[in-house]
Amino acid sequence: MDDKIWHVPVDTIYNFMKDTFVSLGTPEEDAKICADVLIESDLRGIESH
């Protein structure tokens, strides 16, 4: 198993998540909200999703 820690900029993850939601048919504004909520939860240490 690889024990390296990867640091990815938040905006990179946000754009990836938003684009993924959009590619699956989610309207862009809804995709932005979903990505924002999920990332904000992670940043606050809530990793239950």
N, CA, C and O atoms as CSV, one atom per row, in Angstrom:
chain,resi,resn,atom,element,x,y,z
A,1,MET,N,N,0.840,-1.178,0.000
A,1,MET,CA,C,0.000,0.000,0.000
A,1,MET,C,C,0.887,1.244,0.000
A,1,MET,O,O,1.920,1.281,0.668
A,2,ASP,N,N,0.482,2.235,-0.739
A,2,ASP,CA,C,1.219,3.485,-0.844
A,2,ASP,C,C,0.842,4.394,0.321
A,2,ASP,O,O,-0.326,4.746,0.485
A,3,ASP,N,N,1.824,4.771,1.126
A,3,ASP,CA,C,1.557,5.608,2.300
A,3,ASP,C,C,1.770,7.093,2.043
A,3,ASP,O,O,1.804,7.883,2.987
A,4,LYS,N,N,1.912,7.480,0.789
A,4,LYS,CA,C,2.118,8.889,0.474
A,4,LYS,C,C,0.843,9.685,0.736
A,4,LYS,O,O,-0.269,9.191,0.546
A,5,ILE,N,N,1.028,10.909,1.170
A,5,ILE,CA,C,-0.098,11.822,1.365
A,5,ILE,C,C,-0.122,12.778,0.180
A,5,ILE,O,O,0.877,13.422,-0.140
A,6,TRP,N,N,-1.265,12.857,-0.456
A,6,TRP,CA,C,-1.420,13.746,-1.603
A,6,TRP,C,C,-2.137,15.012,-1.164
A,6,TRP,O,O,-3.168,14.942,-0.494
A,7,HIS,N,N,-1.610,16.149,-1.530
A,7,HIS,CA,C,-2.246,17.433,-1.249
A,7,HIS,C,C,-2.777,17.983,-2.569
A,7,HIS,O,O,-2.015,18.263,-3.494
A,8,VAL,N,N,-4.081,18.130,-2.634
A,8,VAL,CA,C,-4.732,18.617,-3.849
A,8,VAL,C,C,-5.427,19.930,-3.506
A,8,VAL,O,O,-6.165,19.996,-2.523
A,9,PRO,N,N,-5.202,20.974,-4.300
A,9,PRO,CA,C,-5.864,22.252,-4.021
A,9,PRO,C,C,-7.391,22.109,-4.018
A,9,PRO,O,O,-7.963,21.369,-4.819
A,10,VAL,N,N,-8.023,22.822,-3.113
A,10,VAL,CA,C,-9.475,22.743,-2.963
A,10,VAL,C,C,-10.188,23.086,-4.270
A,10,VAL,O,O,-11.169,22.432,-4.624
A,11,ASP,N,N,-9.715,24.093,-4.984
A,11,ASP,CA,C,-10.399,24.473,-6.225
A,11,ASP,C,C,-10.314,23.380,-7.285
A,11,ASP,O,O,-11.217,23.248,-8.112
A,12,THR,N,N,-9.243,22.602,-7.269
A,12,THR,CA,C,-9.119,21.476,-8.201
A,12,THR,C,C,-10.161,20.408,-7.883
A,12,THR,O,O,-10.809,19.877,-8.785
A,13,ILE,N,N,-10.317,20.100,-6.610
A,13,ILE,CA,C,-11.311,19.102,-6.196
A,13,ILE,C,C,-12.720,19.615,-6.478
A,13,ILE,O,O,-13.573,18.876,-6.970
A,14,TYR,N,N,-12.956,20.888,-6.160
A,14,TYR,CA,C,-14.267,21.493,-6.398
A,14,TYR,C,C,-14.650,21.379,-7.879
A,14,TYR,O,O,-15.750,20.935,-8.208
A,15,ASN,N,N,-13.745,21.779,-8.759
A,15,ASN,CA,C,-14.040,21.725,-10.197
A,15,ASN,C,C,-14.260,20.297,-10.676
A,15,ASN,O,O,-15.142,20.048,-11.499
A,16,PHE,N,N,-13.470,19.362,-10.171
A,16,PHE,CA,C,-13.654,17.958,-10.538
A,16,PHE,C,C,-15.035,17.468,-10.111
A,16,PHE,O,O,-15.743,16.836,-10.894
A,17,MET,N,N,-15.415,17.761,-8.868
A,17,MET,CA,C,-16.715,17.313,-8.367
A,17,MET,C,C,-17.855,17.956,-9.145
A,17,MET,O,O,-18.794,17.272,-9.552
A,18,LYS,N,N,-17.779,19.266,-9.353
A,18,LYS,CA,C,-18.825,19.978,-10.097
A,18,LYS,C,C,-18.953,19.405,-11.505
A,18,LYS,O,O,-20.057,19.121,-11.970
A,19,ASP,N,N,-17.831,19.240,-12.173
A,19,ASP,CA,C,-17.851,18.712,-13.537
A,19,ASP,C,C,-18.395,17.287,-13.587
A,19,ASP,O,O,-19.071,16.910,-14.544
A,20,THR,N,N,-18.102,16.501,-12.564
A,20,THR,CA,C,-18.620,15.129,-12.506
A,20,THR,C,C,-20.136,15.140,-12.363
A,20,THR,O,O,-20.835,14.415,-13.071
A,21,PHE,N,N,-20.645,15.961,-11.450
A,21,PHE,CA,C,-22.100,16.070,-11.299
A,21,PHE,C,C,-22.756,16.518,-12.600
A,21,PHE,O,O,-23.773,15.955,-13.006
A,22,VAL,N,N,-22.186,17.522,-13.253
A,22,VAL,CA,C,-22.741,18.031,-14.514
A,22,VAL,C,C,-22.717,16.941,-15.584
A,22,VAL,O,O,-23.678,16.793,-16.338
A,23,SER,N,N,-21.625,16.178,-15.653
A,23,SER,CA,C,-21.528,15.120,-16.668
A,23,SER,C,C,-22.566,14.022,-16.455
A,23,SER,O,O,-22.904,13.283,-17.379
A,24,LEU,N,N,-23.066,13.927,-15.226
A,24,LEU,CA,C,-24.095,12.930,-14.914
A,24,LEU,C,C,-25.507,13.493,-15.041
A,24,LEU,O,O,-26.483,12.816,-14.721
A,25,GLY,N,N,-25.611,14.749,-15.514
A,25,GLY,CA,C,-26.919,15.330,-15.785
A,25,GLY,C,C,-27.437,16.317,-14.758
A,25,GLY,O,O,-28.564,16.796,-14.882
A,26,THR,N,N,-26.649,16.629,-13.753
A,26,THR,CA,C,-27.066,17.604,-12.745
A,26,THR,C,C,-26.935,19.009,-13.328
A,26,THR,O,O,-25.903,19.332,-13.915
A,27,PRO,N,N,-27.959,19.848,-13.178
A,27,PRO,CA,C,-27.830,21.234,-13.645
A,27,PRO,C,C,-26.630,21.923,-12.978
A,27,PRO,O,O,-26.325,21.651,-11.817
A,28,GLU,N,N,-25.959,22.802,-13.706
A,28,GLU,CA,C,-24.714,23.420,-13.231
A,28,GLU,C,C,-24.853,24.083,-11.864
A,28,GLU,O,O,-23.992,23.892,-11.005
A,29,GLU,N,N,-25.905,24.851,-11.643
A,29,GLU,CA,C,-26.060,25.528,-10.347
A,29,GLU,C,C,-26.223,24.520,-9.211
A,29,GLU,O,O,-25.678,24.716,-8.125
A,30,ASP,N,N,-26.966,23.452,-9.455
A,30,ASP,CA,C,-27.125,22.408,-8.442
A,30,ASP,C,C,-25.803,21.683,-8.201
A,30,ASP,O,O,-25.472,21.341,-7.066
A,31,ALA,N,N,-25.055,21.452,-9.269
A,31,ALA,CA,C,-23.753,20.790,-9.149
A,31,ALA,C,C,-22.800,21.624,-8.300
A,31,ALA,O,O,-22.037,21.078,-7.503
A,32,LYS,N,N,-22.839,22.942,-8.467
A,32,LYS,CA,C,-21.999,23.837,-7.671
A,32,LYS,C,C,-22.359,23.736,-6.192
A,32,LYS,O,O,-21.478,23.685,-5.334
A,33,ILE,N,N,-23.646,23.707,-5.904
A,33,ILE,CA,C,-24.103,23.604,-4.511
A,33,ILE,C,C,-23.657,22.277,-3.902
A,33,ILE,O,O,-23.140,22.246,-2.786
A,34,CYS,N,N,-23.855,21.192,-4.631
A,34,CYS,CA,C,-23.464,19.866,-4.128
A,34,CYS,C,C,-21.968,19.806,-3.843
A,34,CYS,O,O,-21.552,19.352,-2.777
A,35,ALA,N,N,-21.166,20.261,-4.788
A,35,ALA,CA,C,-19.716,20.240,-4.607
A,35,ALA,C,C,-19.318,21.102,-3.414
A,35,ALA,O,O,-18.474,20.701,-2.611
A,36,ASP,N,N,-19.910,22.262,-3.295
A,36,ASP,CA,C,-19.592,23.173,-2.200
A,36,ASP,C,C,-19.914,22.557,-0.845
A,36,ASP,O,O,-19.104,22.627,0.079
A,37,VAL,N,N,-21.085,21.957,-0.723
A,37,VAL,CA,C,-21.503,21.361,0.551
A,37,VAL,C,C,-20.589,20.194,0.930
A,37,VAL,O,O,-20.174,20.082,2.083
A,38,LEU,N,N,-20.278,19.334,-0.025
A,38,LEU,CA,C,-19.427,18.180,0.268
A,38,LEU,C,C,-18.011,18.603,0.658
A,38,LEU,O,O,-17.436,18.060,1.601
A,39,ILE,N,N,-17.456,19.562,-0.058
A,39,ILE,CA,C,-16.102,20.017,0.252
A,39,ILE,C,C,-16.071,20.757,1.581
A,39,ILE,O,O,-15.155,20.556,2.379
A,40,GLU,N,N,-17.046,21.596,1.825
A,40,GLU,CA,C,-17.101,22.328,3.098
A,40,GLU,C,C,-17.187,21.353,4.271
A,40,GLU,O,O,-16.563,21.577,5.309
A,41,SER,N,N,-17.943,20.289,4.116
A,41,SER,CA,C,-18.033,19.270,5.168
A,41,SER,C,C,-16.671,18.641,5.432
A,41,SER,O,O,-16.262,18.494,6.584
A,42,ASP,N,N,-15.975,18.273,4.367
A,42,ASP,CA,C,-14.637,17.698,4.528
A,42,ASP,C,C,-13.696,18.671,5.233
A,42,ASP,O,O,-12.953,18.279,6.133
A,43,LEU,N,N,-13.727,19.925,4.829
A,43,LEU,CA,C,-12.832,20.913,5.425
A,43,LEU,C,C,-13.118,21.128,6.907
A,43,LEU,O,O,-12.231,21.517,7.667
A,44,ARG,N,N,-14.358,20.874,7.314
A,44,ARG,CA,C,-14.723,21.004,8.731
A,44,ARG,C,C,-14.493,19.706,9.502
A,44,ARG,O,O,-14.751,19.636,10.703
A,45,GLY,N,N,-14.005,18.679,8.804
A,45,GLY,CA,C,-13.711,17.414,9.465
A,45,GLY,C,C,-14.885,16.466,9.540
A,45,GLY,O,O,-14.832,15.473,10.266
A,46,ILE,N,N,-15.945,16.751,8.804
A,46,ILE,CA,C,-17.121,15.886,8.778
A,46,ILE,C,C,-17.007,15.008,7.539
A,46,ILE,O,O,-17.374,15.426,6.441
A,47,GLU,N,N,-16.505,13.807,7.716
A,47,GLU,CA,C,-16.248,12.931,6.579
A,47,GLU,C,C,-17.231,11.764,6.529
A,47,GLU,O,O,-16.865,10.662,6.119
A,48,SER,N,N,-18.456,11.996,6.937
A,48,SER,CA,C,-19.456,10.928,7.006
A,48,SER,C,C,-20.144,10.666,5.679
A,48,SER,O,O,-20.910,9.709,5.572
A,49,HIS,N,N,-19.901,11.478,4.672
A,49,HIS,CA,C,-20.529,11.278,3.384
A,49,HIS,C,C,-19.603,10.450,2.551
A,49,HIS,O,O,-19.915,10.142,1.401
